[in-house]
Amino acid sequence: VGEDGALNEVVAALAAIFVLAIMMALDELNPVKVLCSYASYWESITGVHVTEGRVAAAAGISLCVLAISERRALLYYVLRLFFRCTINNMFFRSVEIVGMENLPKQGPVILTGNHNNQFIDGLVLVSNCSRQISFMIAQKSWERPLVGFLARSFHCFPVARPQDSAFRGAGCVTSDGKGRLTGDGTRFTEQVKAGAMVELEGQTFKVKEIVSDTELLVDARVGPTTVDDIGVSYKVHPKVDQSAMYNNVYGGLRKGRCLGIFPEGGSHDRTDLLPLKAGVAVIALDAYTKYHMTVPIVPVGLNYFSGHRFGGRVVVEFGPPIVVPEQVYIQNETDRKGAVEALLQLIATGMRGVIVPTPDYHTLQMIYMARRLYVPDGLKLSAEQTMDLNRRFAVAIRRILRACHTTGDSSPRPGSNSPGGSEKLQLSEEDYCFIDEFKAEMEDYMATLKRLGLRDHQVRQIGWWGISDLVGRCFYLMMTVCLACLPQLLFNLPVAFIATRLATTEQQKSLRASTVKLAARDVVMSYKVIYVLILVPCLYVFYGSLILLFCDWSPTTTVLVLAMCPLSAFLGMKASEQGVRAYADIVPLFKRLLPGPRAEQDALPARRAALQKKLNQAVKRFGPLLGDLYQRKSVDWLKEMGWFTYAAASASAAEGHAAPPPIMPVDQSDVAPNGVGDEDRGAVKRSTASSTEGKEVVE
């Protein structure tokens, strides 16, 4: 019984099951048998003979009719339950949800998520969200057999993307650097239409006007594209009529549905957001203009840890709903492009508030290490606290490093003059030396851990390691191998091997076709899951055929054996996971038998303690300069990530020849309350001490 006197849901469900079992076991309480016994008295009058079999047949027919009439909803919930079980327990080690209370329980809403794991992103959200989500999915994916079936089952909307129908244009083009493209052997009037996109050296430009077959104008400055007057090839992205798609989306929102969008336009494996596409802003603005609907936008962060491998972790974080500011609606009436850009900036800021944005993977790993060192030994942070602390370090490190990379004297650095940084970072030469020295020590410590096969949480245990630990780990490894050997060899390893090889092939293909992917890790897990879903039924059909051909078993025995196969495979997989962890513990123990590695291991606890001390000194030294990141227990991430978004846009402008977007002032009345507390200096320190027991979180 809960504190409010309500019966626990689990207890109530168990009680209902026990009561039902009692009623089914006793004829005197079985409702069907009681009904049939009373019906026998009226048999002479009505002439109808009611038996248990006829009641079961009538109920079965009614159940079939009900299932057929509600087949779409039934299929949705069956698939949702299937993927919730497989994704949360098999494909990933754990899926943690943070901030689900930020998602409105009813009414139209738009979910905007980062797109770092292709099809897996949508499946993770659909299977773990409290509301039904209708995602917008590329028409190219909609037409694929398995993916298309799942998309239709989950009530998705197909979207025809221009890049999916892109083709190489005839001839070559040169640029005058001012938005005019001149062609040689081109057929612009035949192949290009006004409003289409032209892709040139990895960048796309919207076509404003077709002057002739050999000349056209684009809406942005194009950098020089010639070397010794030799033109370059180009691609044409045709203009696509999206009116039908938008009508379907607005129809769903008017019915109060939840719309899911990945506004980056495609998946990638970068550590920050790609520039957002305009579609989400257009939908939100037109929903208000055409249908008078104010649709909140809820940013969702999908944070993966080893997300391209089986057994990784996922933290899904729902941010505070963003309500479109009134001034953006007013601006949309006269300056649609400016309103769309302003809203996109606000959405990007909200999305960065639910992920850990960094310029590269190396910096991300340094942030995780800094968080591990900063958390006092013996504490276990919740997923929400862990993500909050990661973001604090991410923004703080980015601002400090940005200040360090500027040249000149110790005058105020530009890092915090941008929105979100109310304090000016004034760093001395001594500060620069301290930062460079600490960064070098941190990188050396991380490299030493990798070389010795150690993880940070193991360093504190080195002083207690002995030969008994090695013997115990070896014994535990042998036990897991014995338990997992047969199920792994029969069920898991063949499927995993084939799926991994095929997924690697798709990864290489995706990497060659993309200009934004680093290693195309974002497609690996998706294709592994797709091939597993195809190969596992084939494997069971193969084993079933062997049983029917070579075993003289009864049908009941055959069905029971085949039904036990998934359970055996699952238990074997879990046992093998424990074996992998035991092996990871054994490697440094074996290395400890050698004099050289043993000396390095013995020196690590002192090095870690020195790094912890220096990190705490750095927090005390630079924390007061970082404003709310250091002073408040709850950070307004729309404010802090507003600076980050501006910095990212400025960097993109420097590379892409486009001006950074204007800064949109954020009014707290436009954002759902997120529990920002009173000012509390040193709250970063206290936020990590809210839990009093457990082990350090290990990514």
C-alpha positions in Angstrom: 0.0 0.0 0.0 1.4 3.4 -1.0 1.7 6.5 1.2 -1.6 7.8 -0.1 -3.4 4.6 0.8 -3.7 3.4 -2.8 -3.0 -0.3 -3.5 0.3 -1.0 -5.3 -0.4 -1.8 -9.0 1.8 -4.9 -8.9 0.1 -6.2 -5.8 -3.3 -5.6 -7.3 -2.4 -7.4 -10.5 -1.0 -10.4 -8.6 -4.1 -10.5 -6.4 -6.3 -10.5 -9.5 -4.3 -13.4 -11.0 -4.6 -15.5 -7.8 -8.3 -14.9 -7.6 -8.8 -15.9 -11.3 -6.7 -19.1 -10.7 -8.9 -20.0 -7.8 -12.1 -19.5 -9.8 -10.8 -21.5 -12.7 -9.7 -24.4 -10.4 -13.0 -24.8 -8.6 -16.1 -25.8 -10.6 -18.3 -24.1 -8.0 -16.6 -20.7 -8.7 -15.9 -21.1 -12.4 -18.2 -18.6 -14.1 -18.5 -20.5 -17.4 -19.4 -23.8 -15.6 -21.9 -22.0 -13.3 -23.5 -20.4 -16.3 -23.8 -23.7 -18.1 -25.3 -25.4 -15.0 -28.0 -22.7 -14.7 -28.7 -22.9 -18.5 -29.5 -26.6 -18.2 -32.7 -25.7 -16.3 -33.9 -23.7 -19.3 -32.9 -26.3 -22.0 -36.4 -27.9 -22.0 -38.0 -24.5 -22.6 -35.6 -22.9 -25.1 -34.3 -26.1 -26.7 -30.8 -24.7 -26.7 -28.1 -26.9 -25.2 -25.4 -24.7 -23.6 -22.1 -26.4 -23.0 -18.6 -25.2 -22.0 -17.4 -25.9 -25.6 -20.1 -23.8 -27.2 -19.4 -20.9 -24.8 -15.7 -21.1 -25.6 -16.4 -21.2 -29.3 -18.7 -18.1 -29.1 -16.1 -16.3 -27.0 -13.4 -17.3 -29.5 -15.4 -16.0 -32.5 -16.1 -12.7 -30.7 -12.4 -12.4 -29.8 -11.5 -12.9 -33.5 -14.0 -10.3 -34.6 -12.7 -7.8 -32.0 -9.1 -8.5 -33.0 -9.9 -8.0 -36.7 -11.7 -4.7 -36.1 -8.9 -3.4 -33.9 -6.1 -5.0 -35.9 -4.1 -1.8 -36.4 -4.1 -0.9 -32.7 -3.5 -4.5 -31.7 -0.5 -4.8 -34.1 0.9 -1.5 -32.8 0.8 -2.7 -29.1 2.1 -6.2 -29.9 5.1 -4.8 -31.9 5.7 -2.1 -29.2 5.8 -4.8 -26.5 8.1 -7.0 -28.6 10.6 -4.2 -29.2 10.4 -3.0 -25.6 11.4 -6.5 -24.5 14.1 -7.0 -27.1 15.6 -3.5 -27.2 15.6 -3.0 -23.4 16.9 -6.4 -22.5 18.7 -8.0 -25.5 20.0 -5.5 -28.0 20.9 -3.0 -25.2 22.0 -3.7 -21.6 19.7 -1.0 -20.2 17.5 1.9 -21.4 17.0 4.7 -18.8 14.3 7.3 -19.1 14.7 10.8 -17.7 12.1 13.6 -17.7 9.1 11.7 -19.0 7.0 14.1 -16.9 7.9 16.8 -19.4 5.9 15.1 -22.1 2.2 16.4 -22.1 -0.1 13.4 -21.5 -2.7 14.6 -24.1 -3.1 17.0 -26.9 -0.9 17.7 -30.0 2.8 17.7 -29.4 6.0 17.5 -31.5 9.0 15.4 -30.3 12.3 16.5 -31.8 15.2 14.1 -31.2 18.9 13.9 -32.2 19.5 11.2 -34.9 22.6 9.2 -33.9 21.4 5.6 -34.5 19.2 5.5 -37.6 16.2 3.2 -37.2 17.0 2.4 -33.6 16.3 6.0 -32.5 12.6 5.6 -33.5 12.3 2.1 -32.0 13.8 3.2 -28.7 11.3 6.1 -28.4 8.2 4.2 -29.6 8.8 1.3 -27.2 9.6 3.4 -24.2 7.4 6.5 -24.6 4.1 6.8 -22.6 2.3 8.1 -25.7 1.8 6.8 -29.2 4.3 8.5 -31.6 3.8 8.9 -35.3 7.3 9.5 -36.8 8.1 11.1 -40.1 10.2 8.6 -42.1 12.0 9.0 -45.4 10.0 7.6 -48.4 13.2 5.6 -49.3 12.9 3.8 -46.0 9.2 3.5 -46.2 9.6 1.4 -49.4 11.9 -1.1 -47.8 10.2 -4.5 -47.0 10.8 -4.9 -43.2 11.4 -1.2 -42.3 8.3 -0.2 -44.3 6.1 -2.8 -42.6 7.2 -1.5 -39.2 6.7 2.1 -40.3 3.2 1.4 -41.4 2.5 -0.5 -38.2 3.7 2.4 -36.1 1.5 4.9 -38.0 4.4 6.8 -39.5 4.2 9.5 -42.2 6.4 9.0 -45.4 8.4 12.0 -46.5 9.9 12.2 -50.0 13.4 13.8 -49.5 15.0 15.7 -52.4 18.4 14.0 -51.7 16.8 10.6 -52.2 16.0 11.4 -55.8 19.2 13.4 -56.5 21.0 12.8 -59.7 24.3 14.0 -61.3 23.8 17.0 -63.6 25.1 17.2 -67.1 28.5 18.9 -67.7 30.5 20.9 -65.1 30.0 24.2 -63.4 32.2 27.1 -62.2 31.4 29.8 -59.7 32.1 33.5 -59.6 32.0 33.5 -55.8 28.8 35.6 -55.7 26.0 33.1 -56.2 26.2 32.7 -60.0 27.0 29.3 -61.5 28.3 29.0 -65.1 28.1 25.7 -66.8 30.0 23.9 -69.6 27.9 21.3 -71.3 25.0 21.8 -68.8 21.3 21.6 -69.5 19.9 23.8 -66.7 16.6 24.6 -68.3 15.9 20.9 -68.7 17.3 19.4 -65.5 16.9 22.2 -62.9 13.8 24.0 -61.7 13.6 27.2 -59.5 13.4 26.1 -55.9 15.5 22.9 -56.4 18.8 22.4 -54.7 22.2 22.1 -56.3 24.9 20.2 -54.4 28.4 21.5 -55.0 31.5 20.1 -53.3 29.5 18.7 -50.4 27.3 21.9 -49.9 23.8 22.5 -51.1 22.4 25.8 -52.5 18.8 26.7 -53.4 18.3 27.7 -57.0 16.7 31.2 -57.3 16.6 31.6 -61.1 17.4 29.7 -64.2 19.0 32.2 -66.6 19.9 29.8 -69.4 21.1 26.3 -70.1 24.6 27.4 -68.9 23.8 29.9 -66.2 21.8 29.9 -63.0 21.6 31.9 -59.7 21.6 30.5 -56.2 20.5 32.1 -53.0 23.9 32.1 -51.2 27.5 33.0 -51.9 29.3 30.0 -53.4 33.0 29.7 -52.8 35.5 29.4 -55.6 35.0 26.0 -57.4 37.6 26.1 -60.1 41.3 25.2 -60.3 42.9 26.5 -63.5 39.4 27.2 -65.0 38.4 23.5 -64.7 34.8 23.1 -63.6 33.5 20.7 -61.1 30.6 18.2 -61.2 27.4 18.8 -59.3 24.2 17.1 -58.2 20.6 18.2 -58.6 18.1 17.7 -55.8 14.7 18.1 -57.4 12.0 20.2 -55.8 9.4 17.9 -54.1 5.8 18.8 -53.5 5.2 18.1 -49.8 1.7 19.5 -49.6 0.0 16.0 -49.1 2.5 15.1 -46.4 1.9 18.3 -44.6 -1.9 17.8 -44.8 -1.5 14.4 -43.2 0.7 15.8 -40.4 -1.7 18.6 -39.6 -4.6 16.1 -39.6 -2.8 14.0 -37.0 -2.0 17.1 -34.9 -5.7 18.2 -35.0 -6.6 14.8 -33.6 -4.2 15.3 -30.7 -1.5 12.9 -31.9 2.1 13.0 -31.0 4.4 13.7 -33.9 8.0 12.6 -33.9 10.7 14.3 -36.0 14.4 14.0 -36.3 15.0 17.6 -37.6 18.7 16.9 -38.6 17.3 15.2 -41.7 19.4 12.1 -41.5 21.4 10.0 -39.0 25.0 10.6 -38.3 27.7 9.6 -35.8 28.9 13.1 -34.7 28.9 14.3 -31.1 26.9 17.5 -31.8 23.8 18.3 -33.8 23.9 18.8 -37.6 22.1 22.0 -38.9 18.4 21.5 -38.5 16.0 21.3 -41.5 13.2 23.8 -41.7 10.4 21.3 -41.7 9.8 21.2 -37.9 9.6 25.0 -37.7 7.3 25.2 -40.7 4.9 22.6 -39.1 4.8 24.4 -35.8 4.3 27.9 -37.4 1.7 26.7 -40.0 -0.3 24.8 -37.3 -0.9 28.1 -35.6 -1.4 30.2 -38.7 -3.7 27.8 -40.5 -5.4 25.8 -37.7 -4.9 28.0 -34.7 -3.1 25.3 -32.8 -0.3 26.1 -30.4 1.8 22.9 -30.5 4.5 22.5 -27.9 7.8 21.1 -29.0 9.5 18.6 -26.6 13.2 18.1 -27.3 14.4 14.5 -26.7 18.0 13.5 -26.2 19.1 10.0 -27.2 22.4 9.5 -25.5 24.1 6.2 -26.5 27.1 4.5 -24.8 28.6 2.0 -27.2 25.3 2.3 -29.2 26.7 0.5 -32.2 27.3 -2.7 -30.2 25.1 -5.2 -28.7 25.0 -4.7 -24.9 25.4 -0.9 -24.9 23.4 1.6 -22.9 20.9 4.3 -23.7 19.7 7.3 -21.7 16.6 9.0 -23.1 16.0 12.4 -21.8 12.9 14.5 -22.4 13.4 18.2 -22.0 11.0 20.9 -20.9 8.4 21.7 -23.6 9.1 24.7 -25.8 6.2 26.9 -26.6 6.7 29.0 -29.7 7.2 32.7 -28.6 4.5 35.1 -29.6 7.0 37.4 -31.3 8.0 34.5 -33.7 4.3 34.1 -34.7 4.2 37.9 -35.4 7.5 37.8 -37.3 6.1 34.9 -39.4 3.5 37.2 -40.9 6.0 39.5 -42.5 9.3 37.6 -42.4 8.7 33.9 -42.8 12.4 33.0 -43.3 13.5 34.9 -40.3 10.8 33.4 -38.1 11.8 29.9 -39.3 15.4 30.5 -38.5 14.6 32.0 -35.1 12.4 29.0 -34.2 15.0 26.5 -35.5 17.6 28.2 -33.2 15.3 27.9 -30.2 14.7 24.2 -31.0 18.4 23.5 -31.5 19.1 25.1 -28.2 16.5 22.9 -26.5 17.8 19.8 -28.1 21.4 20.6 -27.0 19.9 20.8 -23.5 19.2 17.1 -23.5 22.4 15.8 -25.0 26.1 16.3 -24.2 27.3 18.3 -27.2 31.1 18.2 -27.9 33.2 18.9 -30.9 34.6 15.4 -31.1 34.7 12.0 -29.4 38.0 12.7 -27.7 36.6 15.7 -25.9 33.5 13.6 -25.0 35.7 10.9 -23.4 37.5 13.6 -21.4 34.2 14.9 -20.1 33.2 11.5 -18.9 36.5 11.0 -17.2 36.3 14.5 -15.6 32.8 13.6 -14.2 34.1 10.2 -12.9 36.9 12.0 -11.1 34.7 14.7 -9.7 32.1 12.4 -8.2 33.1 11.5 -4.6 34.0 7.9 -4.2 31.2 5.7 -3.1 28.4 7.7 -4.7 26.0 6.5 -7.4 24.4 9.3 -9.4 21.0 8.8 -11.1 20.8 9.0 -14.8 19.4 12.5 -14.6 22.2 13.7 -12.3 24.8 12.0 -14.5 23.6 13.7 -17.7 23.3 17.1 -15.9 26.9 16.9 -14.6 28.1 15.8 -18.1 26.5 18.8 -19.6 28.0 21.2 -17.0 31.4 19.9 -17.8 30.8 20.0 -21.6 29.7 23.6 -21.6 32.3 24.7 -19.1 35.2 23.0 -20.9 34.0 24.4 -24.3 33.9 27.9 -22.9 37.3 27.6 -21.1 39.0 26.1 -24.1 37.5 28.7 -26.4 39.0 31.4 -24.2 42.4 29.6 -24.2 42.4 29.4 -28.0 42.1 33.1 -28.5 45.3 35.0 -28.8 46.4 38.3 -27.3 46.6 39.5 -23.7 44.5 38.6 -20.7 41.6 40.9 -21.7 38.1 39.5 -21.5 37.8 36.6 -23.9 34.9 36.2 -26.3 33.8 32.9 -25.0 31.3 34.3 -22.5 30.3 37.4 -24.3 27.9 35.3 -26.3 24.4 34.5 -25.0 24.4 32.2 -22.1 27.7 33.4 -20.6 26.9 36.2 -18.3 30.4 36.2 -16.7 33.4 37.3 -18.7 36.3 34.8 -18.7 39.4 36.7 -17.7 42.2 34.1 -17.8 45.9 34.9 -17.0 48.9 33.2 -18.4 49.1 31.1 -15.2 45.6 29.9 -15.9 46.5 28.9 -19.4 49.5 26.9 -18.1 47.4 25.2 -15.5 44.8 24.2 -18.1 47.3 22.9 -20.6 49.1 20.9 -17.8 45.9 19.4 -16.5 44.7 18.5 -20.0 48.0 16.7 -20.7 47.9 14.8 -17.4 44.3 13.8 -18.0 45.1 12.5 -21.6 48.1 10.6 -20.3 46.0 9.0 -17.5 43.4 7.9 -20.0 46.0 6.5 -22.4 47.6 4.5 -19.5 44.3 3.0 -18.6 43.7 1.9 -22.2 47.1 0.4 -22.5 46.8 -1.6 -19.3 43.3 -2.7 -20.1 41.9 -1.0 -17.0 38.7 1.1 -16.3 38.7 4.0 -14.0 36.5 2.4 -11.4 39.0 -0.4 -11.1 41.9 1.9 -10.1 40.6 2.2 -6.6 40.6 -1.6 -6.2 44.2 -2.1 -7.3 45.7 -2.0 -3.7 43.5 -5.0 -2.7 44.1 -7.2 -5.7 45.8 -10.5 -5.0 46.2 -14.0 -6.4 42.8 -15.0 -4.9 41.1 -12.4 -7.1 42.7 -13.9 -10.2 41.6 -17.4 -9.2 38.1 -16.3 -8.4 37.7 -14.4 -11.7 39.0 -17.4 -13.6 36.5 -19.7 -11.9 33.7 -17.3 -12.5 34.7 -17.1 -16.2 34.7 -20.9 -16.5 31.2 -21.1 -15.0 29.8 -18.5 -17.4 31.5 -20.2 -20.4 30.0 -23.5 -19.4 26.5 -22.0 -19.1 26.7 -20.0 -22.2 28.7 -22.3 -24.5 25.9 -24.5 -25.9 23.2 -21.7 -26.4 25.8 -19.4 -27.9 27.1 -21.9 -30.4 23.6 -23.1 -31.4 21.7 -19.8 -31.5 23.5 -16.6 -30.9 27.0 -16.8 -32.4 25.9 -17.8 -36.0 23.3 -15.0 -36.1 25.6 -12.4 -34.5 28.5 -13.3 -36.8 26.4 -13.1 -40.0 24.6 -9.9 -38.9 27.9 -8.2 -37.9 29.5 -9.0 -41.3 26.5 -7.7 -43.2 26.2 -4.6 -41.1 29.8 -3.8 -41.6 29.2 -4.0 -45.4 26.3 -1.6 -45.0 28.5 0.7 -42.9 31.1 1.0 -45.5 28.5 1.6 -48.2 26.8 4.3 -46.1 30.2 6.0 -45.3 31.1 6.2 -49.0 27.7 7.8 -49.8 27.8 10.4 -47.0 29.6 13.7 -46.5 28.7 14.1 -42.8 29.4 10.7 -41.3 32.7 10.2 -39.5 32.8 6.3 -39.5 29.1 5.6 -40.2 28.7 4.0 -36.8 25.1 5.3 -36.7 23.9 2.6 -39.2 25.7 -0.4 -37.7 23.2 -1.2 -34.9 20.2 -0.7 -37.1 21.4 -3.2 -39.7 22.4 -5.6 -37.0 18.9 -5.5 -35.6 17.3 -5.9 -39.1 19.4 -8.9 -40.0 18.9 -10.5 -36.5 15.1 -10.1 -37.0 15.4 -11.9 -40.4 18.0 -14.6 -39.4 16.6 -15.7 -36.1 13.3 -17.0 -37.5 15.2 -18.7 -40.4 17.5 -20.4 -37.8 14.5 -21.7 -35.9 12.8 -23.0 -39.1 16.1 -24.8 -39.9 16.3 -26.4 -36.5 12.6 -27.3 -36.7 13.1 -29.0 -40.0 16.0 -31.0 -38.7 13.9 -32.2 -35.7 11.0 -33.2 -38.0 13.4 -35.1 -40.4 15.7 -36.8 -37.9 13.8 -37.0 -34.6 10.8 -39.3 -33.9 9.3 -36.8 -31.4 5.7 -36.1 -30.8 4.3 -32.8 -32.0 3.9 -31.6 -28.4 7.6 -32.3 -27.6 8.7 -30.6 -30.9 6.7 -27.5 -30.1 8.0 -27.4 -26.5 11.6 -27.8 -27.6 11.3 -25.0 -30.2 9.5 -22.8 -27.6 12.5 -23.3 -25.3 15.0 -22.1 -27.9 14.4 -18.4 -27.4 14.7 -18.8 -23.6 17.9 -20.7 -24.0 19.3 -18.1 -26.3 18.4 -15.3 -23.9 20.0 -17.1 -20.9 23.1 -17.9 -22.9 23.4 -14.2 -24.0 23.1 -13.0 -20.4 25.7 -15.6 -19.2 28.1 -14.5 -22.0 27.7 -10.9 -21.0 28.9 -11.8 -17.5 31.7 -13.8 -19.1 32.9 -10.8 -21.1 32.9 -8.7 -18.0 34.8 -11.4 -16.1 37.4 -11.5 -18.9 37.8 -7.8 -18.8 38.6 -8.1 -15.1 41.0 -10.9 -15.7 43.2 -9.1 -18.2 44.7 -6.5 -15.8 45.1 -9.2 -13.2 47.2 -11.3 -15.5 49.2 -8.2 -16.5 49.8 -7.6 -12.8 51.9 -10.8 -12.7 54.6 -9.0 -14.9 56.9 -6.5 -13.1 56.5 -3.6 -15.5 52.7 -3.4 -15.7 52.5 -4.2 -12.0 54.6 -1.1 -11.2 52.4 1.1 -13.5 49.2 -0.3 -11.9 50.6 0.4 -8.4 51.3 4.0 -9.4 47.7 4.6 -10.7 45.8 5.2 -7.5 48.2 8.1 -6.5 47.9 9.5 -10.0 44.2 9.4 -9.8 44.1 11.0 -6.4 46.4 13.8 -7.7 44.1 14.3 -10.7 41.0 14.4 -8.5 42.7 17.1 -6.3 43.7 19.1 -9.4 40.2 18.8 -10.8 38.6 20.1 -7.6 41.1 23.0 -7.6 40.1 23.8 -11.2 36.4 23.8 -10.3 37.0 26.2 -7.4 39.3 28.3 -9.6 37.2 28.6 -12.7 33.7 27.8 -11.4 32.8 31.3 -10.2 33.6 32.6 -13.7 31.0 30.2 -15.3 27.9 31.7 -13.6 24.9 29.4 -13.3 26.9 26.3 -14.3 28.6 26.6 -10.9 26.2 28.5 -8.8 22.8 27.0 -9.4 21.6 23.5 -8.4 19.3 23.5 -11.4 20.6 25.0 -14.6 18.4 26.7 -17.3 19.8 24.8 -20.2 18.0 26.9 -22.7 20.1 29.8 -21.5 23.4 27.9 -21.3 23.0 26.1 -24.6 21.9 29.3 -26.2 25.6 30.3 -26.0 26.6 26.8 -27.2 24.3 27.1 -30.2 25.6 30.5 -31.1 29.2 29.3 -30.8 28.5 26.3 -33.0 26.7 28.5 -35.6 29.6 30.9 -35.6 32.1 28.0 -36.2 29.8 26.7 -39.0 29.7 30.2 -40.5 33.4 30.4 -40.6 33.5 27.1 -42.6 30.4 27.4 -44.6 30.5 31.0 -45.7 27.1 31.8 -44.0 26.4 34.3 -41.3 25.5 33.0 -37.9 21.8 33.3 -37.0 20.6 36.2 -34.9 20.3 35.4 -31.2 16.8 34.8 -30.1 16.1 36.1 -26.6 14.6 33.4 -24.4 11.7 34.3 -22.2 11.0 31.9 -19.4 7.3 32.3 -20.0 7.9 30.6 -23.4 9.3 27.4 -21.7 7.5 25.0 -19.5 8.8 25.2 -15.9 11.7 22.9 -15.2 12.1 23.4 -11.5 14.9 25.9 -11.5 15.8 26.4 -7.9 17.2 29.3 -5.9 20.7 30.4 -6.5 23.1 28.2 -4.6 26.8 28.8 -4.9 28.8 25.5 -5.1 25.6 23.6 -6.1 27.6 21.5 -8.5 29.4 20.0 -5.5 26.2 19.4 -3.6 24.2 18.0 -6.5 26.7 15.0 -6.7 26.2 14.3 -3.0 22.5 13.8 -3.0 23.0 10.0 -3.0 24.8 8.5 -0.1 25.6 5.0 -1.2 26.5 2.9 -4.3 29.3 2.7 -6.8 30.5 5.2 -9.3 28.6 5.3 -12.6 30.8 3.8 -15.4 30.1 4.6 -19.0 
